[in-house]
Amino acid sequence: MLKPILLVEDNPNDLELTLIALEKSQLANEVVVVRDGAEALDYLSMQGVWAKRQEGNPAVLLLDLKLPKVDGLEVLRHIRSTPSLKSLPVVMLTSSKEEQDLLRSYELGVNAYVVKPVDFQEFVKAIADLGIFWAVLNEPPPGSMRFMRRS
């Protein structure tokens, strides 16, 4: 069983493009979509509608910066201050090229900061590369559970 990819995206167009790109990369990981920062925190802490989800952290969190309810920086701050989530790989996937957003994300412990390309083909390639790296190639920290495919 593979760990899911958690995608936090509120923009319907970006959400659709990201899902298409992940599908084109042919990853077998389930993609769990949440639409705001509060729901992302509920998913990660297994609260609310996510109280009965399977235990464990996702393979990677693809996190938009500008989100309703709780913004991406607050979600990241919470993750890095929670022992059970601290080692979760987080990729900020955003359209913001503002230096302060980039600096603040790295100060808070983001693993990667990716600006969404405007060109569709570039966007598809960037997302596919992200998915393959974090869900397949990246070695999780010692002590992390890595779900393997059942033969």
C-alpha positions in Angstrom: 0.0 0.0 0.0 1.4 3.4 -1.0 1.2 6.5 1.1 -1.1 9.2 -0.4 -0.1 12.6 -1.7 -2.0 15.4 0.1 -2.8 18.3 -2.2 -4.0 21.5 -0.6 -5.4 23.7 -3.4 -8.4 26.1 -3.4 -8.2 27.3 -7.0 -10.4 25.0 -9.2 -8.2 25.5 -12.3 -4.9 24.9 -10.6 -6.5 21.8 -8.9 -7.6 20.4 -12.2 -4.2 21.0 -13.8 -2.4 19.5 -10.9 -4.5 16.4 -10.9 -4.1 15.9 -14.6 -0.3 16.3 -14.2 -0.2 13.8 -11.4 -2.2 11.4 -13.5 0.1 11.8 -16.5 3.1 10.9 -14.3 1.4 7.5 -13.7 1.9 7.5 -10.0 0.0 4.8 -8.2 -0.4 7.0 -5.0 -3.9 8.1 -4.1 -4.2 11.9 -4.2 -6.2 13.3 -1.3 -7.5 16.8 -2.1 -8.4 19.4 0.5 -9.5 23.0 -0.3 -8.2 25.1 2.6 -5.7 25.2 5.3 -8.1 24.3 8.1 -9.1 21.1 6.3 -5.5 20.3 5.7 -4.8 20.5 9.5 -7.9 18.4 10.2 -6.6 15.7 7.7 -3.1 15.7 9.3 -4.5 15.6 12.9 -7.2 13.1 12.0 -10.0 15.3 13.1 -13.5 16.2 11.8 -14.4 14.4 8.6 -10.9 12.9 8.6 -11.1 11.3 12.1 -11.5 7.8 10.6 -8.9 8.0 7.8 -6.1 5.5 7.8 -3.3 6.4 10.2 0.0 7.7 9.0 1.3 10.8 7.2 1.1 11.3 3.5 4.2 10.7 1.2 4.3 14.5 0.6 2.1 17.5 1.1 1.7 19.8 -1.9 0.7 23.0 -0.2 -0.6 26.2 -1.8 0.5 29.4 -0.1 -2.6 31.6 -0.4 -5.5 29.6 1.1 -8.8 30.4 2.8 -9.3 30.0 6.5 -5.7 29.1 7.4 -2.9 30.1 4.9 -0.1 27.8 3.8 2.5 29.4 6.1 0.3 28.8 9.1 -0.2 25.1 8.0 3.6 24.8 7.6 4.2 26.4 11.0 1.8 23.9 12.6 3.5 20.9 10.8 7.0 21.9 11.9 5.9 22.4 15.5 4.1 19.0 15.8 6.4 16.1 16.6 4.5 13.5 14.6 4.4 15.7 11.5 7.8 17.4 11.8 9.5 15.2 9.2 6.6 15.3 6.7 7.9 16.5 3.3 6.2 19.8 2.4 6.4 21.4 -1.1 5.0 24.9 -1.4 3.3 24.9 -4.8 2.3 28.5 -5.4 2.0 31.2 -8.0 3.8 33.7 -5.7 7.2 34.8 -6.7 7.5 37.2 -3.9 10.8 37.0 -2.1 9.3 37.4 1.3 7.0 34.4 0.7 10.0 32.3 -0.4 12.1 33.4 2.5 9.4 32.8 5.1 8.6 29.4 3.7 12.2 28.3 4.0 12.5 29.9 7.5 9.5 27.7 8.6 11.1 24.6 7.2 9.6 23.9 3.7 11.4 21.2 1.8 10.9 22.8 -1.6 9.3 25.9 -3.1 7.9 25.6 -6.6 6.4 28.4 -8.5 3.6 27.2 -10.7 4.6 27.6 -14.4 2.1 29.5 -16.6 2.6 27.2 -19.6 0.5 24.0 -19.4 3.2 21.7 -20.7 5.7 23.1 -18.2 3.2 22.8 -15.4 2.5 19.2 -16.2 6.2 18.4 -16.3 6.9 20.2 -13.0 4.1 18.4 -11.2 5.0 15.0 -12.6 8.6 15.5 -11.6 7.5 16.6 -8.1 5.2 13.6 -7.7 7.8 11.1 -8.9 10.6 12.6 -6.7 8.6 12.8 -3.4 6.4 9.8 -3.8 8.9 7.4 -5.4 12.6 8.5 -5.3 12.9 10.4 -2.0 14.0 8.3 1.0 12.0 9.3 4.1 13.8 10.1 7.4 14.8 7.1 9.6 11.8 5.9 11.6 9.3 7.0 9.0 7.0 4.3 7.8 7.2 3.7 4.1 4.3 1.7 2.6 5.4 -0.8 0.0 3.3 -2.2 -2.9 1.9 -5.6 -2.3 2.7 -8.1 -5.0 
